[in-house]
Amino acid sequence: MRYIKKSGTEPEDLQKYKRDCRRASPPLKITYKDMPKDGSRKQLAVDQGYICAYCMRRVCLDSENKEQYINIEHIVPQNQLTDEEATNFSNFIGVCSGGRDKKDNARKTCDAYRGALSEEQQIMQLNPLNEAQMETIRYRPTGEIYSTDKVLSHQLSEKLNLNGESTYLKENRATAYQNLLKVLKREKVQGKWSKTLLKNMWDVFCKPNETGAYREYVGVYEYWLKHWMHK
């Protein structure tokens, strides 16, 4: 998980929908169910570099790709909002499928796992739009994600299942760490990595490609490179 800086402007199709509803005679109810979602999906994908806001797996705009098609997640759950509040773009982030078609909740992640919890359990403080919170996120070489804040650390696992043994996320993050380590050790013996080398690796692993897409699990690369640069 990493900090997401969202575009400030609501997508044009959502603005038009709200405007048309308010201008209708009589005015029409503004609801999440009826609102257009293509513009929001596209803007979220671009803002996030085509990775899930929670687990950092790849997301895309191809609705035929059920595994990677971007879903809209409400940070404050819909059940806590009015119909119109549920259309507030500032409350949206883009997430992966999270295995929502799986029967076993232990194999679900992200909003699919959160959505299977009770309404009360779905409420959480954890928010990838909160920069201060995201600065507390850490990764272990084993792939475990945690926070220096105990409440947030608990929610990473208990609300989103990002460390679930049946999800392969820990293994994938550990693989990302090992891949980075392998490339660095090919260049220099560990302990002799200059800041110049680490900054060059940042350009390789942490910058988006020509389409604006980040590598999957980019937060792992960012965390460890920052960690080594500040040693």
Summary of the structure (lengths in Angstrom):
residues: 231
radius of gyration: 19.1
end to end distance: 22.5
largest distance: 71.7
contacts: 680
relative contact order: 0.13
helix: 43%
strand: 8%
